[in-house]
Amino acid sequence: MRLPSMTAWRVVGVVVVAALVVAAAGFRVYQNRVPDLVSPGAAGTNRFVAQAQPETSYVVDGLDVCLDRAGSVTVTDIAFVTNQGGTRVTGWGIRPQLSTRGSDPSTPRTIERGDDLRRSTVGRVCGAPAESSELALEVRKSAPGIGRGMDLRITYDTGVFTRELEIELDVVLCGPAAASTTVSRACAGITSAES
């Protein structure tokens, strides 16, 4: 039995490498055709401050979301990147943009299952004349003092890939007075405004 020559092995090696390069390039082109979720109004930090009771749900809304190209994505998870006081996202929904930007988070509300807010699919392209979409979050804290959730990580499925979008967001759920910090001063401002 005669073994292939070194030249034959080199040819096979070149063909295999070329096939891998072509496959990787095709995958990259395909990957670039999948829509990405974006939040065009999220330049800079969005801050929501409210008086809040522990283990009570509050809704924060008015966060614009859309896609960079035609298609649709499904939001599968939303969480704060960092938090204090046990502040967490307990529900979310994608809904038509309301005429007023941002709800008053100090009024307790919950996002009910079966409500339109349970929708988690985004199909609107940014800048399209169609109705705008907004993200509404249900948040709560477990501690009686100040609770804070900072920066939002949104995990979504394109149907092919799982991706993440981070939005600069600062949700402060106030409680009894605390040491003098920027956050407690923001809470003091809310408390004095309510008096």
N, C-alpha and C positions, 0 to 999 in steps of 0.2 A: 504494500500500500504506500502510495506516494503522498507526502505531506504538502500542503500548499506552500508556495514560496513566500518569502518575506514581502515581496511586492504585492502579492495577493492579499496578505493580512493588512498591509498599509491601505490598499484600496478599500477593503471592508471597513477599516477604521475611519477613513475619510467619509465614506458613505453614511456610516452610523452617526458621526458627529454632524454632518450636514443635515441629516434627518432631524436630529434633536434641535438644531438651531432653527430650522423651518417650523417645527412644532411649537417651540417657545415663542417665536415671532407671531405665529397664528394665534396662540393663546393670548398674547399681549394685545393684539388687535381685537380679539373677541372680548377680552376683559374691558377694554376701553369703550366698547359699545353698550355696556351695561350702565344704567343710570345710577347716579350718586345722589344721596339725600343732602340737601344744603339748607342753611337757614340764613337767607340774605339779610335779615334785620338784626343779626347777632354780632355785628361789629361792635366790639366793646362789651362790657359786662352789663347784663340786664339785672337790675336789683328789685326784689320784691320784699317789703318789710311789713309785718303784721303782728298784732297781738294774737297769741295763740295759746290754747289749752293743750296739755299733753294728751296724746292718743285721740285727737280730734282731727278729722280730715278737712283740709283746706284746698281750694282749687286755685292754681296759678295758670293763667292762659295768656294769649296774645303773642305766642312765639311762632312766627311765620316759618313754614317748612314747605319745600318744593323740590323738584328734581332738576338736575343740570341738563337732561335730555329726555326724550320721550320714553315712556315705559312705566313701570310701577315698582314700588318696594313695599315691604311689610315690616313695620317696626315690631321687634320681638322682645326688646328689653330696654328699660330706661333706669338709670341709677345716677346718684350724685357721685362724682369722683372722690370728694372728701366731704365729711360731715362732722358735726358735733351735736351733742344732745340727742343722739338717736334719730336725727332728721333723715327721712327717706321718702322715696317715691313709692306710693302704694297703688297707683293706677294711672292710666293715661288714655288719651283718645285724640284722634285726628278729626277735625270738624271744619265746616265752612268758617272763614274768618268773620268774627263779629265786627260790627261797625265801631265799637269802642275798643281801644287797645288796652289789654290787661284788665283782669277782674280785680275787685277789691278782695284780696286774699284773707282779710280779717273776718269775712262772713263764712262760717263753716258750710261747705257743700261737699258732696261726694259724687264721684263718677260711677253711675249705676251700671251694672251689667245689663246688656240689652239696650241701653241708651245709645243714641247715635255717637256718643263720645267713646264708645268701645271700639269704633272703627280704628284700625291700625294700618291701613293701606294708604299710601300717598301716590297719586298719579298725575298731579299737576306739574307742568314744566314752569320753571321760574320765568316771570315776565309774560306768560301767556295771558290772553284776555279773559280766560276762564276765572271763575270764582276762586279767591285765595283760600288756602288751607292754613289752619293754625293748630299747634300742639297745645293741648290742655293737660296739666299735670295735677294729680291728686297727691298732696304731700301731708306728712304728719311728723311729729316729734314725740319721743318717749319721755324726755326729761322735763321737769317743771320750769327750769330756767330757760336761757336762750338756746334755741336750736338753730342750726345753720347748715344748709346744703350748698356746696360750691361746685360749680362746673358740672355740666350734665353730659353723661355719656349715653348716646342713643345707639343701640345695636339694631341693625336692620338686615333683612334678607332680600337680595335682588332676584332670587329664583335660581341663581347660579353660585353666588358668593355671599358670605356673611361679612358685613362691613360695619364700621363704627364712625360716628360723627360726634365731636365734642363741641358743646356750646358754652361760652362763658356766661354763667348764670350764678347769681347769689341770692338765695332764698333765706331770709332771716325770720324765724318764728320767735317772737319776743315772749318773755315771761317776766317774773319779778326782777327788780333792779339788780344789776351786777356791777362788777368793777368797771371803772371808766375806761372803755375801749371805743374804737370807732363804731363797732357793732352796738354796744350798749347805748352810745349816744344816739344812734339811729333809732333804737327802740325808745329812748327817752323822748325823742322828737315825736314819735307816734303817740306815746302816752300823753304828752302835753297837748297834742292836737286833738285828742279824743276828750280831754277834760273840758 
